[in-house]
Amino acid sequence: MIVLDNVSHDYGGGPLFRDVSLRLEQGSFHFLTGPSGAGKSTFLKLCYGELQPSAGQVSVLGRDLGQMTRDQLAETRQRIGVVHQDCQFLDHLTVEQNVGLPLTTTGRELTESDLTDLLGWVGLGEHAKALPPTLSGGERQRASLARAVIVAPTLLLADEPTGNLDWEMSQRLLMLMVELNRMGTAIVIATHDMNLIRFAKAHVNARVLRFSGRKLQIAGAEL
């Protein structure tokens, strides 16, 4: 699913992390932790080809991202859902139009019933015709998740998806991702929230990866 082979990445002439080798299997569920600036967001960007490593190789879905053409990379990204830390929408489009954009831009068809079902799944059925500025923080995060999964991704990458949410909403959003994982999607969530990780471990076989000292380590079971 995701294979990193001796991957390093530098920022501003200095090392962010070094010699990361890791294999994340299909259908797995991982949390990515570590202090601010340790490389969590960069790791996720490497996994969908927004960044290239300074050294080493990143392969996703069996293909080396560094060897792909622009068209091949675009094709691969159609199988990857991304929930960004800062949810960005086109404010002049409705929620349902924003959620449907990943399919619209690739020419793929989406039935009205499928979109209705998806918005209902994330609890936004009553907000389908609303504009993004009218949504609360939790509603925006759920809309971002819906937009990420509308392509039926094989892999979902989420960068601090609950960072601005209260505890009840954080649990709700997490359980949506747990449900998606049970349907076969591999999940990687970058988060600072240890309580969220502990909560998740009661519902899914999640592993924890931790950036520390410019290295990526598999955290112990005590989390």
Backbone as CSV, one residue per row, in Angstrom:
resi,resn,N_x,N_y,N_z,CA_x,CA_y,CA_z,C_x,C_y,C_z
1,MET,0.839,-1.205,0.000,0.000,0.000,0.000,0.878,1.261,0.000
2,ILE,1.615,1.482,1.102,2.599,2.564,1.159,3.927,1.956,1.587
3,VAL,4.966,2.192,0.799,6.296,1.688,1.142,7.281,2.844,1.061
4,LEU,7.957,3.113,2.169,9.030,4.102,2.202,10.340,3.365,2.384
5,ASP,11.296,3.645,1.506,12.585,2.969,1.525,13.695,3.998,1.734
6,ASN,14.225,4.065,2.978,15.307,4.987,3.330,15.003,6.425,2.925
7,VAL,13.816,6.861,3.277,13.352,8.193,2.882,13.861,9.253,3.857
8,SER,14.403,10.325,3.301,14.814,11.500,4.080,14.194,12.732,3.446
9,HIS,13.998,13.757,4.291,13.483,15.013,3.752,14.107,16.180,4.503
10,ASP,14.522,17.170,3.738,15.173,18.356,4.297,14.303,19.583,4.073
11,TYR,14.370,20.508,5.030,13.742,21.810,4.886,14.773,22.874,5.206
12,GLY,14.908,23.867,4.352,15.805,24.982,4.618,17.248,24.587,4.832
13,GLY,17.664,23.504,4.167,19.047,23.069,4.273,19.339,22.154,5.446
14,GLY,18.351,21.925,6.319,18.551,21.034,7.463,17.631,19.837,7.375
15,PRO,17.980,18.752,8.059,17.158,17.537,7.994,15.881,17.657,8.815
16,LEU,14.757,17.241,8.241,13.505,17.142,8.977,13.391,15.741,9.577
17,PHE,13.585,14.735,8.723,13.714,13.362,9.213,14.612,12.592,8.267
18,ARG,15.160,11.483,8.776,16.181,10.736,8.052,15.888,9.243,8.034
19,ASP,16.216,8.611,6.888,16.293,7.148,6.762,15.046,6.444,7.280
20,VAL,13.883,6.894,6.821,12.628,6.268,7.221,12.316,5.123,6.265
21,SER,12.200,3.933,6.806,11.790,2.761,6.031,10.567,2.158,6.703
22,LEU,9.510,1.967,5.919,8.231,1.589,6.511,7.336,0.983,5.446
23,ARG,6.517,0.014,5.864,5.517,-0.570,4.964,4.165,-0.552,5.667
24,LEU,3.194,0.115,5.071,1.834,0.156,5.594,0.948,-0.668,4.655
25,GLU,0.300,-1.679,5.207,-0.427,-2.640,4.382,-1.834,-2.170,4.048
26,GLN,-2.414,-2.801,3.032,-3.787,-2.517,2.630,-4.739,-2.819,3.790
27,GLY,-5.685,-1.921,4.021,-6.669,-2.116,5.070,-6.177,-1.815,6.471
28,SER,-4.964,-1.294,6.617,-4.409,-1.006,7.935,-4.920,0.341,8.448
29,PHE,-4.691,0.575,9.742,-5.121,1.820,10.381,-3.958,2.311,11.235
30,HIS,-3.420,3.485,10.898,-2.260,4.023,11.616,-2.504,5.461,12.063
31,PHE,-2.013,5.757,13.256,-1.915,7.134,13.721,-0.457,7.580,13.608
32,LEU,-0.283,8.839,13.265,1.040,9.434,13.130,1.152,10.562,14.150
33,THR,2.091,10.447,15.093,2.219,11.428,16.164,3.624,12.014,16.194
34,GLY,3.792,12.986,17.073,5.085,13.643,17.230,4.885,15.119,17.459
35,PRO,5.912,15.819,17.922,5.786,17.257,18.200,5.559,18.065,16.928
36,SER,5.056,19.275,17.101,4.876,20.173,15.957,6.212,20.384,15.252
37,GLY,6.182,20.329,13.936,7.402,20.523,13.160,8.245,19.290,12.988
38,ALA,7.787,18.132,13.506,8.587,16.913,13.404,8.508,16.264,12.031
39,GLY,7.454,16.571,11.267,7.368,16.017,9.926,6.086,15.281,9.604
40,LYS,5.055,15.398,10.438,3.818,14.644,10.198,3.144,15.059,8.890
41,SER,2.947,16.359,8.721,2.293,16.833,7.492,3.148,16.529,6.266
42,THR,4.454,16.662,6.417,5.362,16.356,5.308,5.268,14.886,4.922
43,PHE,5.208,14.006,5.916,5.055,12.570,5.657,3.812,12.317,4.805
44,LEU,2.684,12.923,5.170,1.457,12.712,4.408,1.598,13.244,2.987
45,LYS,2.236,14.406,2.837,2.422,14.978,1.500,3.311,14.094,0.632
46,LEU,4.284,13.449,1.234,5.118,12.506,0.492,4.299,11.313,0.008
47,CYS,3.284,10.941,0.785,2.486,9.759,0.469,1.498,9.983,-0.670
48,TYR,1.208,11.250,-1.006,0.358,11.465,-2.181,1.045,12.314,-3.243
49,GLY,2.343,12.449,-3.123,3.118,13.028,-4.201,3.117,14.533,-4.287
50,GLU,2.619,15.227,-3.257,2.716,16.690,-3.271,4.158,17.134,-3.070
51,LEU,4.925,16.348,-2.314,6.352,16.571,-2.123,7.125,15.345,-2.572
52,GLN,8.370,15.569,-2.963,9.288,14.481,-3.278,10.347,14.400,-2.182
53,PRO,10.770,13.205,-1.794,11.787,13.097,-0.740,13.130,13.630,-1.207
54,SER,13.929,14.092,-0.245,15.289,14.513,-0.563,16.153,13.315,-0.931
55,ALA,15.826,12.164,-0.350,16.532,10.921,-0.658,15.578,9.763,-0.396
56,GLY,15.824,8.642,-1.039,14.987,7.473,-0.837,13.832,7.396,-1.821
57,GLN,12.982,6.409,-1.611,11.895,6.114,-2.545,10.578,5.939,-1.795
58,VAL,9.519,6.533,-2.350,8.165,6.355,-1.821,7.324,5.674,-2.887
59,SER,6.760,4.529,-2.538,5.863,3.810,-3.441,4.478,3.750,-2.819
60,VAL,3.463,4.034,-3.613,2.085,3.998,-3.165,1.276,3.178,-4.154
61,LEU,0.510,2.240,-3.628,-0.324,1.373,-4.458,0.517,0.657,-5.505
62,GLY,1.744,0.292,-5.094,2.618,-0.502,-5.947,3.407,0.273,-6.973
63,ARG,3.395,1.623,-6.922,4.084,2.418,-7.930,4.971,3.453,-7.261
64,ASP,6.142,3.650,-7.807,7.104,4.626,-7.304,6.636,6.023,-7.701
65,LEU,6.288,6.842,-6.707,5.780,8.185,-7.005,6.794,9.028,-7.761
66,GLY,8.069,8.822,-7.467,9.109,9.624,-8.100,9.305,9.345,-9.567
67,GLN,8.809,8.209,-10.052,8.973,7.836,-11.459,7.715,8.081,-12.286
68,MET,6.686,8.609,-11.651,5.426,8.796,-12.373,5.435,10.056,-13.228
69,THR,4.734,9.986,-14.345,4.440,11.188,-15.115,3.332,11.963,-14.408
70,ARG,3.095,13.178,-14.864,2.033,13.973,-14.248,0.679,13.267,-14.371
71,ASP,0.410,12.660,-15.524,-0.863,11.958,-15.724,-0.957,10.734,-14.820
72,GLN,0.136,10.004,-14.666,0.124,8.830,-13.800,-0.098,9.218,-12.346
73,LEU,0.512,10.326,-11.929,0.319,10.802,-10.564,-1.134,11.211,-10.338
74,ALA,-1.722,11.894,-11.308,-3.127,12.290,-11.196,-4.028,11.066,-11.110
75,GLU,-3.704,10.032,-11.874,-4.487,8.797,-11.840,-4.381,8.125,-10.469
76,THR,-3.178,8.096,-9.913,-2.978,7.488,-8.597,-3.719,8.268,-7.520
77,ARG,-3.695,9.587,-7.609,-4.372,10.411,-6.598,-5.875,10.211,-6.603
78,GLN,-6.434,9.701,-7.700,-7.861,9.418,-7.733,-8.232,8.277,-6.792
79,ARG,-7.228,7.530,-6.328,-7.478,6.427,-5.391,-7.080,6.791,-3.963
80,ILE,-6.702,8.061,-3.758,-6.267,8.526,-2.441,-7.171,9.680,-2.000
81,GLY,-7.758,9.546,-0.824,-8.528,10.637,-0.243,-7.666,11.390,0.756
82,VAL,-7.762,12.712,0.767,-6.961,13.533,1.675,-7.874,14.495,2.432
83,VAL,-7.782,14.471,3.763,-8.478,15.427,4.611,-7.422,16.379,5.152
84,HIS,-7.442,17.615,4.679,-6.426,18.587,5.070,-6.755,19.199,6.437
85,GLN,-5.717,19.652,7.111,-5.886,20.280,8.420,-6.743,21.538,8.318
86,ASP,-6.519,22.313,7.282,-7.281,23.537,7.041,-8.225,23.285,5.881
87,CYS,-9.494,23.032,6.195,-10.462,22.684,5.158,-10.719,23.875,4.243
88,GLN,-10.486,23.703,2.964,-10.716,24.766,1.988,-11.850,24.363,1.048
89,PHE,-12.791,25.273,0.841,-13.907,25.022,-0.057,-14.079,26.206,-1.004
90,LEU,-14.823,25.980,-2.057,-15.228,27.070,-2.943,-16.516,27.642,-2.375
91,ASP,-16.424,28.838,-1.810,-17.528,29.380,-1.027,-18.770,29.711,-1.847
92,HIS,-18.619,29.826,-3.167,-19.798,30.136,-3.990,-20.549,28.879,-4.413
93,LEU,-19.990,27.714,-4.096,-20.650,26.444,-4.405,-21.284,25.881,-3.143
94,THR,-22.360,25.129,-3.310,-23.022,24.504,-2.174,-22.160,23.372,-1.612
95,VAL,-22.565,22.892,-0.445,-21.848,21.773,0.171,-21.829,20.574,-0.769
96,GLU,-22.972,20.217,-1.347,-23.008,19.043,-2.212,-22.156,19.246,-3.466
97,GLN,-22.082,20.464,-3.974,-21.239,20.731,-5.139,-19.766,20.620,-4.776
98,ASN,-19.387,21.134,-3.608,-18.006,21.024,-3.156,-17.620,19.567,-2.944
99,VAL,-18.485,18.810,-2.302,-18.201,17.396,-2.037,-18.047,16.619,-3.343
100,GLY,-18.833,16.986,-4.358,-18.782,16.270,-5.629,-17.662,16.676,-6.557
101,LEU,-16.903,17.715,-6.201,-15.869,18.231,-7.100,-14.834,17.186,-7.538
102,PRO,-14.331,16.318,-6.640,-13.325,15.351,-7.096,-13.800,14.480,-8.245
103,LEU,-15.103,14.191,-8.307,-15.620,13.415,-9.421,-15.871,14.300,-10.635
104,THR,-16.361,15.505,-10.381,-16.640,16.425,-11.484,-15.387,16.727,-12.296
105,THR,-14.267,16.940,-11.598,-13.032,17.312,-12.283,-12.429,16.160,-13.073
106,THR,-12.825,14.927,-12.761,-12.296,13.773,-13.500,-13.301,13.215,-14.498
107,GLY,-14.471,13.845,-14.568,-15.471,13.403,-15.530,-16.239,12.164,-15.110
108,ARG,-16.091,11.757,-13.873,-16.806,10.572,-13.400,-18.212,10.959,-12.959
109,GLU,-19.142,10.035,-13.143,-20.535,10.338,-12.857,-20.852,10.074,-11.385
110,LEU,-21.768,10.873,-10.861,-22.246,10.700,-9.496,-23.749,10.871,-9.506
111,THR,-24.455,9.858,-9.020,-25.906,9.958,-8.984,-26.336,10.801,-7.787
112,GLU,-27.505,11.397,-7.913,-28.043,12.218,-6.832,-28.249,11.390,-5.565
113,SER,-28.673,10.137,-5.739,-28.914,9.282,-4.567,-27.603,8.939,-3.858
114,ASP,-26.521,8.729,-4.627,-25.227,8.436,-4.011,-24.749,9.627,-3.182
115,LEU,-24.888,10.827,-3.726,-24.457,12.020,-3.013,-25.302,12.237,-1.760
116,THR,-26.603,12.000,-1.879,-27.493,12.127,-0.721,-27.100,11.140,0.368
117,ASP,-26.802,9.911,-0.037,-26.402,8.881,0.936,-25.105,9.274,1.635
118,LEU,-24.143,9.801,0.866,-22.853,10.168,1.437,-23.000,11.311,2.436
119,LEU,-23.764,12.336,2.069,-23.973,13.458,2.981,-24.732,13.011,4.224
120,GLY,-25.634,12.075,4.065,-26.322,11.533,5.221,-25.390,10.753,6.122
121,TRP,-24.437,10.042,5.517,-23.468,9.239,6.276,-22.623,10.114,7.199
122,VAL,-22.285,11.322,6.733,-21.488,12.229,7.569,-22.351,13.224,8.342
123,GLY,-23.661,13.026,8.306,-24.545,13.870,9.091,-24.777,15.249,8.529
124,LEU,-24.685,15.386,7.199,-24.864,16.694,6.570,-26.015,16.709,5.579
125,GLY,-26.917,15.759,5.704,-28.018,15.680,4.755,-28.846,16.952,4.684
126,GLU,-29.010,17.613,5.819,-29.819,18.834,5.850,-29.044,20.067,5.387
127,HIS,-27.759,19.900,5.129,-26.924,21.042,4.738,-26.455,20.950,3.279
128,ALA,-27.066,20.077,2.506,-26.612,19.854,1.130,-26.599,21.133,0.295
129,LYS,-27.590,21.990,0.499,-27.708,23.213,-0.305,-27.072,24.426,0.375
130,ALA,-26.471,24.219,1.539,-25.851,25.334,2.264,-24.530,25.728,1.620
131,LEU,-24.105,26.952,1.872,-22.799,27.410,1.421,-21.780,27.210,2.543
132,PRO,-20.521,26.895,2.207,-19.507,26.591,3.235,-19.380,27.621,4.352
133,PRO,-19.471,28.948,4.081,-19.303,29.899,5.191,-20.347,29.766,6.293
134,THR,-21.464,29.095,6.006,-22.510,28.948,7.019,-22.297,27.731,7.912
135,LEU,-21.296,26.908,7.611,-21.073,25.680,8.366,-20.236,25.943,9.610
136,SER,-20.456,25.143,10.640,-19.609,25.177,11.831,-18.301,24.450,11.531
137,GLY,-17.351,24.542,12.472,-16.079,23.854,12.277,-16.254,22.360,12.121
138,GLY,-17.098,21.756,12.947,-17.335,20.324,12.842,-17.997,19.931,11.547
139,GLU,-18.929,20.756,11.075,-19.601,20.471,9.806,-18.631,20.583,8.641
140,ARG,-17.726,21.537,8.699,-16.723,21.678,7.637,-15.795,20.454,7.608
141,GLN,-15.418,19.961,8.784,-14.554,18.787,8.822,-15.273,17.569,8.249
142,ARG,-16.558,17.434,8.554,-17.313,16.302,8.015,-17.506,16.436,6.501
143,ALA,-17.687,17.674,6.029,-17.777,17.883,4.578,-16.451,17.546,3.907
144,SER,-15.341,17.887,4.559,-14.023,17.560,4.018,-13.834,16.051,3.936
145,LEU,-14.312,15.332,4.965,-14.219,13.878,4.931,-15.067,13.305,3.801
146,ALA,-16.271,13.831,3.633,-17.133,13.356,2.546,-16.483,13.585,1.194
147,ARG,-15.875,14.743,1.011,-15.191,15.048,-0.259,-14.026,14.094,-0.495
148,ALA,-13.340,13.713,0.584,-12.195,12.811,0.443,-12.611,11.391,0.100
149,VAL,-13.766,10.955,0.590,-14.150,9.550,0.393,-15.080,9.350,-0.790
150,ILE,-15.496,10.440,-1.438,-16.439,10.298,-2.543,-15.831,9.513,-3.706
151,VAL,-14.519,9.496,-3.788,-13.843,8.751,-4.850,-13.654,7.284,-4.481
152,ALA,-14.243,6.838,-3.349,-14.078,5.471,-2.848,-12.596,5.127,-2.763
153,PRO,-11.830,5.870,-1.955,-10.374,5.719,-1.960,-9.911,4.391,-1.382
154,THR,-8.799,3.923,-1.909,-8.124,2.770,-1.339,-7.339,3.184,-0.102
155,LEU,-6.957,4.457,-0.066,-6.133,5.018,1.006,-6.695,6.379,1.401
156,LEU,-6.829,6.612,2.723,-7.268,7.907,3.225,-6.198,8.470,4.143
157,LEU,-5.751,9.701,3.850,-4.755,10.401,4.653,-5.427,11.618,5.287
158,ALA,-5.337,11.734,6.619,-6.016,12.822,7.319,-5.024,13.553,8.209
159,ASP,-4.904,14.872,8.005,-3.948,15.694,8.741,-4.677,16.475,9.836
160,GLU,-4.512,16.056,11.087,-5.155,16.701,12.236,-6.645,16.948,11.969
161,PRO,-7.404,15.909,11.590,-8.799,16.127,11.194,-9.706,16.558,12.338
162,THR,-9.280,16.339,13.596,-10.116,16.716,14.741,-9.495,17.845,15.553
163,GLY,-8.488,18.507,15.004,-7.721,19.490,15.765,-8.543,20.638,16.324
164,ASN,-9.618,21.045,15.628,-10.412,22.193,16.073,-11.801,21.797,16.559
165,LEU,-11.984,20.504,16.858,-13.299,20.014,17.232,-13.376,19.699,18.715
166,ASP,-14.603,19.748,19.256,-14.777,19.321,20.634,-14.711,17.798,20.699
167,TRP,-14.677,17.270,21.925,-14.450,15.834,22.089,-15.561,14.987,21.467
168,GLU,-16.804,15.411,21.638,-17.910,14.635,21.082,-17.828,14.572,19.560
169,MET,-17.542,15.695,18.930,-17.437,15.725,17.476,-16.201,14.965,17.002
170,SER,-15.119,15.023,17.764,-13.908,14.273,17.407,-14.194,12.775,17.365
171,GLN,-14.911,12.285,18.368,-15.257,10.871,18.396,-16.137,10.490,17.209
172,ARG,-17.076,11.363,16.898,-17.982,11.071,15.780,-17.218,10.982,14.465
173,LEU,-16.323,11.929,14.236,-15.555,11.919,12.998,-14.650,10.696,12.940
174,LEU,-14.030,10.357,14.067,-13.165,9.184,14.099,-13.946,7.922,13.765
175,MET,-15.144,7.772,14.327,-15.919,6.564,14.078,-16.335,6.446,12.611
176,LEU,-16.507,7.577,11.933,-16.763,7.518,10.495,-15.559,6.908,9.769
177,MET,-14.344,7.290,10.204,-13.140,6.742,9.577,-12.921,5.277,9.961
178,VAL,-13.285,4.909,11.172,-13.224,3.503,11.568,-14.153,2.670,10.696
179,GLU,-15.357,3.182,10.453,-16.306,2.480,9.591,-15.752,2.334,8.181
180,LEU,-15.134,3.377,7.682,-14.533,3.317,6.348,-13.419,2.279,6.316
181,ASN,-12.615,2.217,7.362,-11.545,1.230,7.446,-12.103,-0.193,7.431
182,ARG,-13.217,-0.403,8.093,-13.837,-1.730,8.117,-14.305,-2.166,6.746
183,MET,-14.496,-1.189,5.851,-14.877,-1.501,4.478,-13.663,-1.706,3.581
184,GLY,-12.439,-1.629,4.183,-11.239,-1.969,3.440,-10.279,-0.852,3.128
185,THR,-10.627,0.380,3.487,-9.754,1.508,3.195,-8.641,1.611,4.230
186,ALA,-7.409,1.771,3.780,-6.292,2.023,4.693,-6.369,3.470,5.172
187,ILE,-6.119,3.689,6.460,-6.253,5.008,7.066,-4.942,5.409,7.726
188,VAL,-4.499,6.642,7.488,-3.368,7.228,8.221,-3.817,8.588,8.730
189,ILE,-3.798,8.762,10.062,-4.248,10.005,10.687,-3.095,10.636,11.444
190,ALA,-2.734,11.850,11.088,-1.756,12.615,11.861,-2.498,13.370,12.954
191,THR,-2.065,13.220,14.209,-2.767,13.867,15.307,-1.851,14.068,16.508
192,HIS,-2.174,15.103,17.304,-1.523,15.316,18.592,-2.324,14.695,19.732
193,ASP,-3.551,14.275,19.445,-4.520,13.939,20.482,-4.365,12.488,20.948
194,MET,-3.681,12.289,22.073,-3.490,10.954,22.611,-4.806,10.335,23.095
195,ASN,-5.731,11.169,23.567,-7.026,10.644,23.993,-7.785,10.055,22.814
196,LEU,-7.664,10.689,21.661,-8.319,10.177,20.458,-7.740,8.816,20.077
197,ILE,-6.433,8.671,20.192,-5.792,7.402,19.864,-6.251,6.313,20.823
198,ARG,-6.299,6.623,22.116,-6.752,5.636,23.105,-8.198,5.230,22.836
199,PHE,-9.025,6.206,22.480,-10.427,5.911,22.157,-10.505,4.990,20.937
200,ALA,-9.690,5.275,19.932,-9.721,4.481,18.703,-9.338,3.030,18.948
201,LYS,-8.379,2.814,19.847,-7.883,1.468,20.074,-8.943,0.530,20.649
202,ALA,-10.016,1.094,21.181,-11.121,0.269,21.666,-12.033,-0.183,20.526
203,HIS,-11.833,0.393,19.329,-12.740,0.126,18.216,-12.050,-0.435,16.974
204,VAL,-10.740,-0.286,16.893,-10.042,-0.713,15.690,-8.615,-1.107,16.056
205,ASN,-8.053,-2.024,15.280,-6.667,-2.458,15.502,-5.721,-1.422,14.908
206,ALA,-5.509,-0.341,15.663,-4.693,0.771,15.172,-3.270,0.661,15.695
207,ARG,-2.327,0.994,14.834,-0.920,1.094,15.225,-0.518,2.558,15.252
208,VAL,0.475,2.864,16.078,0.908,4.244,16.251,2.346,4.407,15.771
209,LEU,2.555,5.403,14.934,3.879,5.780,14.454,4.229,7.123,15.073
210,ARG,5.465,7.266,15.546,5.853,8.487,16.243,7.159,9.038,15.684
211,PHE,7.136,10.332,15.334,8.367,11.013,14.965,9.087,11.452,16.226
212,SER,10.349,11.084,16.332,11.160,11.483,17.483,12.619,11.476,17.058
213,GLY,13.321,12.588,17.322,14.734,12.650,16.981,15.019,12.415,15.516
214,ARG,14.167,12.984,14.649,14.314,12.876,13.186,14.160,11.450,12.679
215,LYS,13.571,10.576,13.475,13.302,9.206,13.089,11.823,8.913,13.255
216,LEU,11.334,7.943,12.513,9.941,7.483,12.658,9.980,6.121,13.325
217,GLN,9.302,6.020,14.462,9.349,4.801,15.248,7.934,4.247,15.435
218,ILE,7.840,2.939,15.607,6.582,2.325,15.958,6.437,2.426,17.472
219,ALA,5.383,3.128,17.915,5.208,3.379,19.352,4.784,2.114,20.068
220,GLY,5.012,2.083,21.357,4.675,0.921,22.165,3.196,0.794,22.417
221,ALA,2.799,-0.343,22.981,1.396,-0.651,23.201,0.788,0.175,24.319
222,GLU,1.611,0.888,25.118,1.070,1.625,26.253,0.149,2.770,25.826
223,LEU,0.266,3.200,24.571,-0.625,4.242,24.083,-2.033,3.696,23.895
